[in-house]
Structure formats: C-alpha cells, structure tokens
C-alpha cells in the first residue's frame, strides 16, 4: 500500500479531534480548515477511521470523538485503517512487466523483494511505536 496524503491527513484529523473537541464541534469542515484538505476527503477519512473503530461521528449535528484512548491509537493503526481494502498492500510497488528474457528482469523479484519486505516491516514497526498521545505531547 502506497502511503498517500490521506495517512497524514488522518493523523492530523485525530489530533484535531482530541485537541479541539472540548471547546468546538469538530466537524469535517472544521478539520478541513485545519488540514487544508477538502471536506469531502476528510469525510471519507472519518468513515475509514470510524470503520476501524478509531473515531465516532455523531450524525445530524455533527462532530467527531475518539473511540479509543490516545495512547491506544498508534500510527500503524491509522496507516492500516486508511489503507484497509486497498489492492496493493505494500509501500513499494513493482513495475509491472520486467522482461523475463533479461537476466536482470527475470531475477529482479528474487534479488529485490527481500530488501523491500524488510523495509516495509521496519516502517510498520516504527509506526507501531508512536501513538496519538505521543504526538499530542509535542503540540503547544
């Protein structure tokens, strides 16, 4: 799964919800104003986060709330929520047609796949170490 801007927008969304919910109704329009991302995309992100059990959104009057404690929401859980159902599940995607008659083309997966898989696992392990609580501590 490629890392799209939806991932960072989702992290920003969760931080906004926690940071502002006591004083404001945190709607998709509110989050859109903070992120600079179109409210339609924010609504899609909120639906993905809701499906993953990370947020709850009130119908009608609007407003979102975290469904878990901030120390239970890791960057990896957000990454997985945003990429749920994506066809490609890896960060690195291969060019589709390496030449099977070429000694490099016919062996590219053999020589490169292990390094890319290790990089994917390392990235996921790093994302698992950071929570929304950790990021909130860094905000003023």
N, C-alpha and C positions, 0 to 999 in steps of 0.2 A: 504494500500500500504506500503510495507516494504521500509525502507529507504536504498537505495543502494549507492554504491560509486559513481554512476552516479550523484547523487544530489550534493555532494561536488565537484565533477569534473566540474559540470555545473556552480557552483558558481565561482570556480577558473577560468573557461573559460571566464565568463563575466567580471571578474576583469582584466584578461589579455587583453581582447579586449579593454576595456576602458583605461587601464594603458599604453598600448604599441601602440595603433593604430596611434598616431601622428608621430611616428618615424619608425614603422615597418609595413610590410604587415602581419597581424595576420591571419595566415592560421591554418589549423588543425595540420600540422606538427609543427608549431611554438608553438601552445598551448600544443601539446603532449610533447614537450621538457620541458615545464614549469611544467605540471601536473604529468608527468611520466606515463600517461595513453596512451595506444595505439591510434594512429591517427585514426584508423577505428572507435573506440569507440567515440572519440572526434567528428568525422563527424556525427555520429548518434546523439550525444548530440546536436550538432549545428542544425541538422534538427529538433529536438524536440523543441529547443528554437526558431527556425525560425517559426515553425508551431504555436507556442504560441504568436508570434508577439514580441518577445523579442530581436531578432537579425535579421540582414540582411546579407546575404552572397553573394558576387559577384562571379558569375560563370566565368570560364576561368582563369583569373589571380589570382583569389582567394582573400581572405581577408574578414574578418567579421567586422561588425559595430553594435553597439547597436541600436535597433529600437525605444527605449524609453529613456527618461532621467533616469539617475542613481537613482534619488530619487523616481521614479515611479516603479522601479523593486524591489519587496520585495522577501525575501527568500521564502515566501509562494507561490508567483507566479512562482518561479523557481521550487519549490517542485511539484507544480501542473503540470507544463509543462513537467517535466521529468517523471512523473507518469501517464500522460494522456493515457487513453486506457488500463491501467493495469487492470487485472481482480480483484485483491484484492485492495480495496480502503482504507484499514485500516493499521495502523502501526502494530497492534497486530493481529496475525492470530491464530485461534484456531486449536488444534489438531483435526483431522477430525472425530474421532469415539468415543466420550465419551459413556460409557456404560449406556444405558437408564434404565437398571435394577438396577443400583447402585444409592443410594440416593445422592451421590456427582455428579456422571456422569449425572444424569437426571436433575440436577439443576445448573450445572456449568455456563451455559449461564445466567441464572436468577441472580446468585449472582456476577458474574464477569463482565458481559457486561457493566453495568453502570459505573464501575470504569475505564474500558478500554476506553469507549467512552469519558469520562471526560478527561482522559489523552490525547487522540487524539485531542480533542478540545483545550486543554491548549497548546499543542505543536504548533498547527496551529495558535493560537492567538499570541504566542511568535514569530513565524516565520514571521508573518504579520507586526511585529514592526520594523524589521531590513531591510534596503534597501542596494542596492549595493553602494549607496553614503555613507552610514554609514561605510561600510567596507573599502571603498577607503580611507576615512579619517584616518584610522588606519595604512595604509601602509606607509612606509618611503618615 
